[in-house]
């Protein structure tokens, strides 16, 4: 019985390590960006769809640019939230940080508009 628990724990640890190694791959990140872009475009009003775009730097494949208007940013954040549970651990952390950055940018614009 104790050996089963140890084997299960080692299997889970091995899976976590593998997720960490593969979750930060440029191809995996790009695929998740495309899923988020697609879902955000689908959820937002048609007039905002062209304002959402993901661009991967051809020379630096780990560098991405997510373009979004202020009005479409909430749809991007919602798409990120819907997909977090399906992402590998490291990818999830990456997109959670991206979500924080989007939220802080939105707060800056709100503060500027309120002044």
LINTAUR-V450187 format. One record per backbone hydrogen bond with DSSP energy under -0.5 kcal/mol. NH is the residue of the N-H (numbers start at 0). CO is the residue of the C=O. If there is no record, write none. Layout:
nh/co
NH/CO
NH/CO
This chain:
nh/co
4/0
5/1
6/2
7/3
8/4
9/5
10/6
11/7
12/8
13/9
14/10
15/11
16/12
17/13
18/14
19/15
20/16
21/17
22/18
24/21
28/24
29/25
30/26
31/27
32/28
33/29
34/30
35/31
36/32
37/33
38/34
39/35
40/36
41/37
42/38
43/39
47/44
48/44
48/45
50/47
51/48
52/50
52/66
54/64
56/62
60/58
62/59
63/61
64/54
66/52
66/64
72/68
74/71
75/71
76/72
77/73
78/74
79/75
80/76
81/77
82/78
82/79
83/79
85/82
86/82
86/83
91/87
92/88
93/89
94/90
95/91
96/92
97/93
98/94
99/95
100/96
101/97
102/98
103/99
104/100
105/101
106/102
107/103
108/104
109/105
110/106
111/107
112/108
113/109
114/110
114/111
